[in-house]
């Protein structure tokens, strides 16, 4: 038997490995993604609860609503999408003023929405937020 079949197998293995590596790179791209939800921000006003739940100088994650709210000073609020701009995963926790994405380790500044640690490079989209009737409301018309 000649060495030809072994050489063919080597070429086929190399092609398969190159294809798998390309798929892996595409799956973990640094491009901004909407991810699993069509809209990374609420499409209607969402009631979040008492503004007192957001610590002054800190932030609170509302994971189910996919929103994070920070309070830079008493009575002032900023909100951002809690959906990572890398692959669309929802942030899982806020430590101090940093939000963490559990999927690939991206971290975001909760006071500005900026990406602090990749693979995400795009900031979190801002979400309008206001206090209405003693409750935080986020989303359009807020």
N, C-alpha and C positions, 0 to 999 in steps of 0.2 A: 504494500500500500504506500502511495507516495505521500509527501508532506503537504500536498495541496489541501486536503480536507482540514487539517489543523490550522493552516493559514486562513482559510475561509472562516473557521470558527472564531479565530482571533479577531478578524475584521468585524464579524457580526457582534461579538461581545463588546468591542470598542464602540460600535455604533449604538448599541443598546445603552451602554453606560453614558455616552454623550447625550443621548436623548433624555435619559432620566435626570441627568444633571441640569439640562436646560429646563425641564419641567419644574425642578426644585427651585431654580433661580426665578422662574416666572411666578411661582406660587408665593415667593417671599420678596416681591418687588418693593421698592421704596416709593412707588407712585401713590398718590392719594387715592383712597377708595371710599366708596359709600358703604361697602361691606354688605352685611346681611340685611340691613334695613334700606328701603328705597330712599328714605329721608333721614339724614343724620340729626336733624333737629325736629322738635315738635311741629306738627302742621296745624294744631289747634291749641288754644290756651290750656295749660296743665296746672292744676293746683298742687303745690308741693308741701304745704303745711305752714307751720309757724316760722316766721323769720328768726325767732330766738333759737331755733335748732341749728342755725349756721353760726359758728363761732366767729367773733370779731377777730380779724387777722388770719382766719382760716377758711376752710371750705367744707362743704358737705356734698357727698355723692348721692344722687337719687337714681340708682341703677335701673330700676324698673321703668322710669320715665326717660332714661338715657340723657340726663341733665346733671351737671355739676354746678353748684352755686358757691361763689366766694363772697366774703364780706370784708373788704379792705378797711372799712371804718364803720362805726355804728350807724345803721340806717342806710348804708350804701351796699348795693349788691351787683354782682356781675355773674352772668351765667354763660356756660358753654356746653356744646354737645359733649356727651360722655362716650361717644363712639370714636374709637381710634381712627385716625386718618390713614393709617398704614393698611390694615386689612379689615377694618370695620368691627373689630371686637369691642365689646362694652368694657370700659374701665372697671376694675374690680375693687379698688380701694384708693383712698386719699390719705396720704401721710404728710402732715404739715400742709404745705401748699403744692405738693406734687401728686398728680394722679398717675396711677400705674395701669398699664395694659397687660393682662395676664397672658396674652397669646405670644408675643414676641419681645416683651420687655420695654416697649416704648414708655417714656415718662413725659408728662406735660406739666407746665406751670399753670396752676389753677387760678392765678390772678390775671393771666394774660392769654391763656390758651396755647402758648408757644410750645413747640416740641423741644424738650430738653435733652432727650436721649433717644436715639433711633432704635429701630429702623424708620420710624415715622419722621418726616421732615416738614410736613405741612401742619400749621396750627389747627386746633379744634375750632370749629365754627362757633361764633358768638350766637347767643340766644337772648332775645329780649326778656327782661325780668322786671317785675314790680311788686310792690306790696299793695294788696287790694283787700279791704275789709279785714285787715289783720292777718292775711295769708299771703305767702309767696305764690306768684303766678308767673309761669314761664311760657314762652311761645309767642306766636303772632299776636299783635295788638296788646302785648304786655308792656 
